Amino acid sequence: MMAVMKLTKRAVETAAAGTYFDTDIPGFGLRVDATGNRTYFIKLKVRDGAQRKPTIGRHGIITCDQARDKARSLYIRARDGFDPMAERQANVGAATVSELCDRYLLEHSEVKKKPRSAQGDRDTVRTKIKPAIGKMKVKDVTRADIAKLHHSLSKTPICANRTISLVSHMFTMAELWDLRQPGSNPSKGIQKFREHARERYLDKDELGRLAESLDKFQQRYPYVCWLVRLLLLTGARRNEIMTLKWEYLDDYGRAHLPDSKTGKKLLILPTPAIKLLTQIPRVDGNPYVIPGRKEGTCMKEPKYQWAEIRKDADLDGVRLHDLRHTFASTAVSTGASLPIIGKLLGHRQAGTTQRYAHLAHNPLQAEADRVAGLLDALLQKPVRKHGRFRIALRGGGPDRRANGLGDMGSEDATLL
């Protein structure tokens, strides 16, 4: 059955099985099958004379008015040369964001990034990017889609910003691989969340409690306790100590790290750290100072052991990385310069060490107080001669004349 009628909500819902065309929009129609399913479509003639009959949607999922608006839009676009079949065929071969992620990890992260960074990319892709936009076509992703992803991670602003940075670089590579038009990166213009860097330092009392807890757990978790002590005594990054091999140590109190976050690094080992290393037993067949459970491996991050130790020390929220901050803050408070601290920590950029600059206030304040105190004590007892203050000099000679004081008597050269 084929008929022509005004497609309205009432007409659509009461129509019997058959095909119906609308009286207003050319080609706009409704198909009702024997089971009662009602589907909107439009019959178009494209520029080369071929006919297309794309489906608009099923009644109930979209309304009659929505189907009418879409049909009108398709009709107008078809007159301007739009071919829905050509677009569908293009979409069939278009890459999805999930496919872009896989290619990025394989051809970029795995090849050009350090293993730890590549693992971070894999985790972000698996837990953040693919669940949100993985099924979308790369060419269809808009700035609104990226903004929605960013906002969904607002409770963890640092994670949100890192995710968007990764997405941005992925879409830059997508342009390079001709998966998107040049200059169309949808991440451009996304304003990142303000980040508040964690700067947690252990004070004297906290270090005392930590020392007691380390002594308590030494027999239970010996290598974890040695790891914690080495991190605190060297200011090294966690991974630098966990992957430290005995062969990296020389006879001059240094460790030659072949790789670190900033590349090759010479780690200075203070005397207490060297003394501690002499107490750590070597495991036969294992090259690492802090060995792992499996033969020949290094220790992985001791999350649960550290959580137990810090809970016992009442150090909730303290990370192993905060021991590095504690080392740096202690160095600043004892008067070490920021460039020296940067060298000890292995910072590549001077700006990275600048985060500790505010900690230098206390030693500076103490020194300023000491100097000002000496001057203030002298100012409390000035000696006035002939209506003006005299400069303190001792002895005579040509220097007195050079300073304009040659005509002063011995009583005039008074020490302030």
Beta strands, then each sheet from edge to edge (+ up, - down):
strand 1: 2-5
strand 2: 18-22
strand 3: 28-32
strand 4: 38-42
strand 5: 44-45
strand 6: 51-52
strand 7: 55-58
strand 8: 254-257
strand 9: 265-268
strand 10: 384-385
strand 11: 388-389
sheet 1: 1+ 2+ 3- 4+ 7-
sheet 2: 5+ 6-
sheet 3: 8+ 9-
sheet 4: 10+ 11-
end
